[in-house]
Amino acid sequence: MSSTPSRDEAWALLTEWTQSESLRKHALAVEAAVRGYARRFGEDEDAWGLVALLHDFDYERFPTPDDHPFRGCDELRRRGYPEWVMRAILSHAQYSGVPRESPLEKSLFACDEMAGFVTAASLVRPSKSVLDLEASSVIKRMKDKAFARAVSREDLRKGAEELGLPLDQHITNVISFMRERADSLGLRGNL
């Protein structure tokens, strides 16, 4: 494979390896956010989206830090994906030893946990929707240690910092990028 695979090929791989509906929706949410940043930075939206879509595709099969995302990257390499795809995916895991250097790598890290947190914050609203969610509400939820406790608040802040954005601006961006895909993310709610 000499060129970057298509989104359809990436989606087929994701759905082959990931049965969990919530993990598939997480991949779609991160894809929406990372594509938004690709547009903002004048980069290739399809290429960035592909990386975001596949960043956790091996997690269901290999959920331990010893395996994820290393085993998935081995599979992508075997399938002929370009090396920059694996590098970006490896860089999203703090423990991989691969530093985040490119705008894509920084965006993937910044959007990974934030997309999950924004999803959680949307689903607890009376509307169950991202369409009426605001950054101030997300920041308030971040202060509640019991809310989505598995999400590292430090990673949420660090992601915005690595993008060179104030936290509230990054949250606003991720919300707006996810609103574009509210239906496919299951986040239209009752609005």
Rosetta blueprint (number, residue, H / E / L):
1 M L
2 S L
3 S L
4 T L
5 P L
6 S L
7 R H
8 D H
9 E H
10 A H
11 W H
12 A H
13 L H
14 L H
15 T H
16 E H
17 W H
18 T L
19 Q L
20 S L
21 E H
22 S H
23 L H
24 R H
25 K H
26 H H
27 A H
28 L H
29 A H
30 V H
31 E H
32 A H
33 A H
34 V H
35 R H
36 G H
37 Y H
38 A H
39 R H
40 R H
41 F H
42 G L
43 E L
44 D L
45 E H
46 D H
47 A H
48 W H
49 G H
50 L H
51 V H
52 A H
53 L H
54 L H
55 H L
56 D L
57 F L
58 D L
59 Y L
60 E L
61 R L
62 F L
63 P L
64 T L
65 P L
66 D L
67 D L
68 H L
69 P L
70 F H
71 R H
72 G H
73 C H
74 D H
75 E H
76 L H
77 R H
78 R H
79 R L
80 G L
81 Y L
82 P L
83 E H
84 W H
85 V H
86 M H
87 R H
88 A H
89 I H
90 L H
91 S H
92 H L
93 A L
94 Q H
95 Y H
96 S H
97 G L
98 V L
99 P L
100 R L
101 E L
102 S L
103 P H
104 L H
105 E H
106 K H
107 S H
108 L H
109 F H
110 A H
111 C H
112 D H
113 E H
114 M H
115 A H
116 G H
117 F H
118 V H
119 T H
120 A H
121 A H
122 S H
123 L H
124 V L
125 R L
126 P L
127 S L
128 K L
129 S L
130 V L
131 L L
132 D L
133 L L
134 E L
135 A H
136 S H
137 S H
138 V H
139 I H
140 K H
141 R H
142 M H
143 K H
144 D L
145 K L
146 A L
147 F L
148 A L
149 R L
150 A L
151 V L
152 S L
153 R H
154 E H
155 D H
156 L H
157 R H
158 K H
159 G H
160 A H
161 E H
162 E H
163 L H
164 G L
165 L L
166 P L
167 L H
168 D H
169 Q H
170 H H
171 I H
172 T H
173 N H
174 V H
175 I H
176 S H
177 F H
178 M H
179 R H
180 E L
181 R L
182 A H
183 D H
184 S H
185 L H
186 G L
187 L L
188 R L
189 G L
190 N L
191 L L
